[in-house]
Amino acid sequence: MTAYGIGLLGCGRISENHLRGYRHAAALDGVGEIVALCDANPAVLEQQATKHEVATQYGRLEDLAADPRVDVVTVLTPPDVRCQVVVPLLEAGKHVLVEKPFAHTLEEAREMVDAAAANHRLLAVNQNYRWRADTLKLKELIDSGAIGRVVGIHQLHAMWRDEGPGWRRTTDYLALAVMAVHWLDRFRWLTGDEGATVYAATRSTGLLQSKGEDWAAVTVTFQHGTIAQLTEDWCSASRHHADSLLIDATEGSLVAKGTTITRYGRRQGDEQQYEAAGAFPSTFAHSMRLLLQAIAEGGEPSISGRDNLGTMALLDGAYRSAATGDVIRLEPNGIGARSNGEALPPTGAQHPLAAAGGAHVAH
Ligand SMILES: NC(=O)c1ccc[n+]([C@@H]2O[C@H](COP(=O)([O-])OP(=O)(O)OC[C@H]3O[C@@H](n4cnc5c(N)ncnc54)[C@H](O)[C@@H]3O)[C@@H](O)[C@H]2O)c1
């Protein structure tokens, strides 16, 4: 079988994880091959093309879109560059994997989903935190019934993140769109449920050089009753020391701290610990692998643009709530179908990319 040709649009910070992830021998099982890079900035284009030995380089989207060897494009542009690049790529007949956040508004996300359907192309969103070793273990434990039905989730993510020059310093959409979107998506993924209401409060403290919100509190109620509370804090001198995730369920609880996950049973003393560590670039490769599988076999990947409307409904709802002070009630029809039965990557050290080198943790 001929490998699908992959082109990357955007050779900035996160391209390294995609390139390293895709390039590892076993990563795409020979089904995908990087054939071209594109960036409007010649310096980063040249740097990544040389480092990763990609011969074809384009400075303009139109040239990438016109290359017949490119079947799939990974879109790695800043979040405010979405529809204007994703829609022409779909119209040119390319399948697209777009980085998170899918968009800044639900409306923009819907426009891209509609364009994919109209052009009979697949569109997927790189919600790669679903494939992190800790998430894989949490999902395995929840899906196995080890703690019963999830009733509530409490997550605190607190770091000191003062960005250098670039879009993260100037965007109006910071902590929620750049980071909390991973956790909102993970709440959906772990519970298998969709949001019903969202309430959020945000502030820009002025402690950082970035303009957008750097402290955010979000409460989501899900359609089957789970309540999820999230604090996303970018200006905490605690620098991740206070980070925690607690999942309470009918038969037990899960606590994740760093790479350690502890399951607590209802009976006192019934507890078990698991270590969940893995290589970060492998999570990027897995998103691409799912998209290539879906192209080859038909159907949609679990991370489809349509699925991501559920995540976008939470992000969009959180921004609307923060702006108005209202509780936002979500429309069930804003949420797409989810495909099932897809194999998850193996966890931790067993993963084919566990030996691919040090993790590049960026968000
Ligand atoms: N999934 C993750 O874990 C993760 C981690 C980091 C970043 N991201 C996401 O990746 C995306 C990119 O982030 P980044 O930090 O790499 O940004 P960046 O600013 O470092 O790189 C973006 C690149 O896109 C190029 N670009 C912009 N518009 C273009 C256009 N129209 N044509 C050609 N090139 C264009 C820029 O020249 C730049 O080199 C963001 O959406 C971000 O949220 C995801």
The ligand as an SDF file (V2000), in Angstrom:
LIG
                    3D

 44 48  0  0  0  0  0  0  0  0999 V2000
   -1.3150   19.7400   21.2290 N   0  0  0  0  0  0  0  0  0  0  0  0
   -0.3810   20.3160   21.9630 C   0  0  0  0  0  0  0  0  0  0  0  0
    0.0880   19.7480   22.9550 O   0  0  0  0  0  0  0  0  0  0  0  0
    0.1070   21.6760   21.5600 C   0  0  0  0  0  0  0  0  0  0  0  0
    1.2640   22.2140   22.1320 C   0  0  0  0  0  0  0  0  0  0  0  0
    1.7110   23.4680   21.6890 C   0  0  0  0  0  0  0  0  0  0  0  0
    0.9900   24.1820   20.7280 C   0  0  0  0  0  0  0  0  0  0  0  0
   -0.1430   23.6410   20.2260 N   0  0  0  0  0  0  0  0  0  0  0  0
   -0.9380   24.3770   19.2350 C   0  0  0  0  0  0  0  0  0  0  0  0
   -0.2120   24.4360   17.9970 O   0  0  0  0  0  0  0  0  0  0  0  0
   -0.5670   25.6240   17.2990 C   0  0  0  0  0  0  0  0  0  0  0  0
    0.7200   26.3540   16.8920 C   0  0  0  0  0  0  0  0  0  0  0  0
    1.4240   26.7480   18.0650 O   0  0  0  0  0  0  0  0  0  0  0  0
    2.9890   27.0970   18.0000 P   0  0  0  0  0  0  0  0  0  0  0  0
    3.4220   27.3370   19.3850 O   0  0  0  0  0  0  0  0  0  0  0  0
    3.7060   26.0930   17.1920 O   0  0  0  0  0  0  0  0  0  0  0  0
    2.9420   28.5090   17.2100 O   0  0  0  0  0  0  0  0  0  0  0  0
    4.1780   29.2580   16.5270 P   0  0  0  0  0  0  0  0  0  0  0  0
    3.8140   30.6970   16.5110 O   0  0  0  0  0  0  0  0  0  0  0  0
    5.4640   28.8430   17.1510 O   0  0  0  0  0  0  0  0  0  0  0  0
    4.1770   28.6730   15.0250 O   0  0  0  0  0  0  0  0  0  0  0  0
    3.1470   28.9690   14.1010 C   0  0  0  0  0  0  0  0  0  0  0  0
    3.7780   29.0040   12.7170 C   0  0  0  0  0  0  0  0  0  0  0  0
    2.7400   29.1540   11.7520 O   0  0  0  0  0  0  0  0  0  0  0  0
    3.2250   29.9830   10.7120 C   0  0  0  0  0  0  0  0  0  0  0  0
    2.0670   30.5470    9.9940 N   0  0  0  0  0  0  0  0  0  0  0  0
    1.0680   31.2920   10.5040 C   0  0  0  0  0  0  0  0  0  0  0  0
    0.1640   31.5810    9.5520 N   0  0  0  0  0  0  0  0  0  0  0  0
    0.6030   31.0130    8.4000 C   0  0  0  0  0  0  0  0  0  0  0  0
    0.0900   30.9420    7.0670 C   0  0  0  0  0  0  0  0  0  0  0  0
   -1.0780   31.5180    6.7380 N   0  0  0  0  0  0  0  0  0  0  0  0
    0.8050   30.2790    6.1440 N   0  0  0  0  0  0  0  0  0  0  0  0
    1.9730   29.6770    6.4700 C   0  0  0  0  0  0  0  0  0  0  0  0
    2.5080   29.7030    7.7260 N   0  0  0  0  0  0  0  0  0  0  0  0
    1.8250   30.3600    8.6690 C   0  0  0  0  0  0  0  0  0  0  0  0
    4.0640   31.0240   11.4320 C   0  0  0  0  0  0  0  0  0  0  0  0
    4.9980   31.6380   10.5530 O   0  0  0  0  0  0  0  0  0  0  0  0
    4.7190   30.1970   12.5260 C   0  0  0  0  0  0  0  0  0  0  0  0
    6.0100   29.7320   12.1480 O   0  0  0  0  0  0  0  0  0  0  0  0
   -1.4980   26.4050   18.2260 C   0  0  0  0  0  0  0  0  0  0  0  0
   -2.8360   26.1760   17.8790 O   0  0  0  0  0  0  0  0  0  0  0  0
   -1.2060   25.8110   19.6080 C   0  0  0  0  0  0  0  0  0  0  0  0
   -2.2970   25.9240   20.5040 O   0  0  0  0  0  0  0  0  0  0  0  0
   -0.5850   22.4070   20.5960 C   0  0  0  0  0  0  0  0  0  0  0  0
  1  2  1  0
  2  3  2  0
  2  4  1  0
  4  5  1  0
  4 44  2  0
  5  6  2  0
  6  7  1  0
  7  8  2  0
  8  9  1  0
  8 44  1  0
  9 10  1  0
  9 42  1  0
 10 11  1  0
 11 12  1  0
 11 40  1  0
 12 13  1  0
 13 14  1  0
 14 15  2  0
 14 16  1  0
 14 17  1  0
 17 18  1  0
 18 19  2  0
 18 20  1  0
 18 21  1  0
 21 22  1  0
 22 23  1  0
 23 24  1  0
 23 38  1  0
 24 25  1  0
 25 26  1  0
 25 36  1  0
 26 27  1  0
 26 35  1  0
 27 28  2  0
 28 29  1  0
 29 30  1  0
 29 35  2  0
 30 31  1  0
 30 32  2  0
 32 33  1  0
 33 34  2  0
 34 35  1  0
 36 37  1  0
 36 38  1  0
 38 39  1  0
 40 41  1  0
 40 42  1  0
 42 43  1  0
M  CHG  2   8   1  16  -1
M  END
$$$$
